[in-house]
Amino acid sequence: MPSRWFPAVLARIRELAAQRKVHFTLKALRELAELGMGLDEEDARDVLASLAASEFAERLRSKRTGEWMYVFKPKVGGVPVYLKVILRTDCVVISFHEEKEQSHEDD
């Protein structure tokens, strides 16, 4: 289980998703479309709103901005996905694609 900061982060992600305060990078939108599951931004927000602590994978520092990026690996329609977000005044989805080996480059 992650450190004491984790419950607040997870609660904030869920809260922002419920308030529809989620934005997607162009890369994340492309990846969402490429999943081939017919998912849209609203579906992705629903995934964020229902993230479980057990789906958390890691926290990474962005080399580009210095911000923390939070990685989750939930299953969506039975398919494991890689989901990376940054918290600002809103939740920014950086990656949303089928789970595969990651290089941890800033997306």
C-alpha positions in Angstrom: 0.0 0.0 0.0 1.3 3.5 -0.8 2.2 6.1 1.7 -0.1 8.3 3.7 -0.5 10.7 0.7 -2.3 8.1 -1.3 -5.9 8.2 0.2 -6.1 12.0 -0.5 -4.8 11.5 -4.1 -7.3 8.7 -4.8 -10.2 10.7 -3.3 -9.2 13.8 -5.3 -9.1 11.8 -8.6 -12.5 10.3 -7.9 -14.0 13.7 -6.8 -12.7 15.5 -10.0 -14.0 12.7 -12.2 -17.4 12.9 -10.5 -17.4 16.7 -11.1 -16.4 16.1 -14.7 -13.2 18.1 -14.2 -11.1 15.8 -16.3 -9.1 16.8 -19.3 -7.3 14.5 -21.8 -4.1 15.1 -23.7 -4.4 14.4 -27.4 -2.2 11.4 -26.9 -4.6 10.0 -24.3 -7.6 10.6 -26.6 -5.9 8.8 -29.4 -5.1 5.9 -27.1 -8.6 5.7 -25.8 -9.9 5.5 -29.4 -7.3 2.9 -30.3 -8.5 0.6 -27.5 -11.2 -0.5 -30.0 -13.7 -0.9 -27.2 -15.9 2.1 -28.2 -15.0 4.0 -25.1 -15.3 7.8 -25.0 -14.3 10.5 -22.5 -17.4 9.9 -20.4 -16.5 6.2 -20.1 -12.9 7.1 -19.1 -14.3 9.5 -16.4 -16.4 6.7 -15.1 -13.2 4.5 -14.8 -11.5 7.3 -12.9 -14.4 7.8 -10.6 -14.4 4.1 -9.6 -10.7 3.5 -9.3 -9.8 1.2 -6.4 -6.7 1.4 -4.2 -5.7 -2.0 -5.4 -5.4 -0.7 -9.0 -2.7 1.8 -8.1 0.7 0.9 -9.6 3.2 3.7 -8.9 3.9 7.4 -8.6 6.4 9.0 -10.9 7.9 12.4 -11.1 7.6 14.1 -14.5 11.0 14.9 -16.0 9.3 17.7 -18.0 7.3 19.5 -15.3 8.4 18.0 -12.0 4.8 17.1 -11.2 3.8 13.8 -9.7 2.1 11.4 -12.1 -0.1 8.6 -10.8 -0.3 5.3 -12.6 -3.2 2.9 -12.2 -3.8 -0.4 -13.9 -7.5 -1.1 -13.8 -9.4 -3.6 -16.0 -11.9 -2.1 -18.4 -14.2 -4.6 -20.0 -11.9 -7.3 -18.9 -8.9 -5.6 -20.6 -6.0 -4.4 -18.4 -5.3 -0.8 -19.1 -2.5 1.6 -18.2 -3.8 4.9 -16.9 -1.6 7.8 -16.0 -2.9 11.1 -14.5 -1.6 14.4 -13.1 -3.6 16.3 -10.6 -3.8 20.1 -11.0 -7.0 22.1 -10.5 -8.4 19.4 -12.6 -7.4 15.8 -13.4 -5.3 15.5 -16.6 -5.3 12.1 -18.2 -1.8 11.6 -19.8 -2.2 7.9 -20.9 -5.1 5.5 -21.3 -4.1 2.4 -23.3 -3.9 -1.3 -23.1 -1.4 -2.4 -20.5 2.0 -3.3 -21.9 5.7 -2.7 -21.0 6.3 1.0 -20.1 9.4 3.1 -20.7 8.3 5.7 -18.1 9.0 8.6 -20.5 7.0 11.7 -20.0 4.0 11.3 -22.2 
